[in-house]
């Protein structure tokens, strides 16, 4: 079955860069609609009028930057996937953004093919795993209040591990012989119990708790 076309919004304050990236996004096979904004405030107005599948955010913008916009999107539009463009790859910075609920990170020097892969990944898997995320996860600090996490059931642990293996909801449902609705119900429970906002947060939890290790 052919995958549906994606609606993607881009927020970048440099006009030439923004328009160049918009043309690039329109060249991707799976992208159906691309809209652009000069800052986070414009982006939020666009989302309020018509929600996209994913947004691409620059971190530093006038009026409203990417971090503030990402916080609002994650809180009010959790179904919208967020991809951050950044020159800052420091683990503390990346982990802070993971806490907000960012689904993936891309260096501004990334190749076009990686942008296309990242967009497909955040939509299909809820996250994009690359060196930026991997390095940040390896130096994550264990939360001090260990008992604040709810206890996962065996089925929830099983699903958590399959998410860590970068399997899509459809692949996990087929593997476990459950419906996708059942998968998403389990995933919602896992998110609540682990205090996570996205699959990136779940992977970090799995690493911190020893369920999964990065090779």
N, C-alpha and C positions, 0 to 999 in steps of 0.2 A: 504494500500500500504506500502511495506517495505521501511524503511528509508534508504537512501544511506549511505555507509560507509564513515567515516570521516578520513581525512588526518591531522595528528597532528604533529607539530614540538615542540621539547623541548630544551630549553637552560638552562644549569646548569653546573657550572664549576667543581664541585666535581664528579669525574669519577664514583665512586661507587654509589653515590646517583643517578646520571643521568641514569646509566644502570639499577639500581633497579626500577626507575620510568618508564623507557622505557618498562621493562617487565610487570609492573603493567598496563600501558596503553594498551599494546597488549592484555591483558586479558579481556578488556572491550568489550562487545558484539558489540557495534557500531563502534569501531575503526578499520579502515582498514589498515592504514599506519602510522608508527611512525618513525620519524627521529630525531636525537639528535645532538646538537652543544654544544661546550664548552664555548661559549661566544656569545655576540650579533652580532659581526662582522661575525662569521661563520653562524649564523642564517640568517642574511640578504642575504648572498650569496646563501643559500639554497632557500630562498623565491624568489629571483630574477630568479633562474633557474626553480622553480616549486612551485607555490603558494599553501599553505595548507588551510584548513578550519579554523584552530585555532593554536595559539602558546601558550606555557606555558613558562613564563619567570621568572627566578630568578632575584632579584633586584641587588644584588652585585655580579659582575663577572669581571674578568680581561679583558683587551683589550677594551671591550665595555660592559657596564652594561645594565641591563634590562630597566631602565628608558630611556636612550638614544636610545636604540633599539626600544622601544615602540613608541617613538615620530616619528621615521622614518617610522615604519610600519603603524601607524595611518595616516600619511600624504600621503604616496605613495601607500599603500595597504589597504585602508579603509574597504574592504570586509573581510579581515582576522581578526578573533576575537582574542582578547588578554586577557589571564588569567595570573595574577601576583601571584607568590608565595612569601610571605613575612612574616617576623617576626615583622614588624613594623605596628601596627594597629592604630597609632595616626591619629585623624581626619584630621589634617592639611595635613599630608602626603598623606592620601587616597584621599582627595579632590583635591590635586594637580595632582595626577595621573588621577583622573576622568576628569580633564580639558584636559589632553592629549588625552583621548578617550579610556581608558581601559574599558573592558567589564565585568570584574569580578576580585575578589580578593580571595585568599585562604591562610589561615595560614599554615605554614610548618608543623604544628602538626595536620592538618586535616586528617580525616579518608579517606581511599580509596574510599568509597562509595560517599563521598561528592565531590571528584575530578570528578568522573564519572557524577554525577548530574550537577556539574558546567559546564563541557564541553558541555553536551547536552543543557543546558540552554543558554549559550552564543551563540551557533549556532542557536538554534530555536527562542530565544526571544531577542537576541542581548545583554543580560546582565544576571548576576547571582546575586540575592539578598540574602545576608546573614547578620549576625550580624555585620561584619566589615563594610559593606556598609551602613547598617541601622544606626549605631552609627555615622558614618561620616556625613550622610545626616542630622541628627538631629541637628548637630552643624554647618551646612553650614551657611556662611554669605551671606546676600543679596548683589548682585552687586550694587555698588553705582550709576551707571548710568542707572536708571530704564528705561528711554526712549530709550535706545539702543536696546531694544527688539521690534521686530515687533509685531503687533496685530494679535492674532490668530483668525481664523474664528470659528464659532460654530462647524463645522465639525472637524476642527483641534483639538479643545478642547476635543471633544468627543473621537477622536482617541487617544489623549494624555492620557486621563483617562483610556482607555482600556489597553494601554501600561503599565500604572502604576499598573494595576491589573494583570500584568504578563501574558497577553494573547499573543499567537503567532500571526504572520501575518495572517496565515490561519484562526485562530479562529476569529480574528477581522474582516477580510473580510467577513466571513460567517455571523457574528453578524450584520454587517452593510449592507449586501447585495451589496457588491462592489467587484470588482476583486482585486486580490493581487497586480496587477500593479498599480491600482488606489490607493490602500493603500500605496504602497511605494512612489508614487508621493506625496501624502499628507505628509507622514513622512519626505521626503526630504525637503519639504517646512517648516515643523515645526522645523527641525534641523537648517535650515538657520535662521529662525526668532528668535529662542531661543539661537543661538550661541552655540549649543550643537554638540557633535561629535558622541554620541551613545545614546542608550536608558537610560543608567544610568544618563547621563546629562539631558535628558528629565524629568526623575523622579525628579531629584534635582530641576529643574526649576519649575515643578508642585508644589512641596512642598514649595518652596520659594514664589511662587505667590499665594499660598492658594487654588490651585485647588485640592490638594490631601494632606492627612496627614497620617503619619505612626502611626499605632496603637501601 
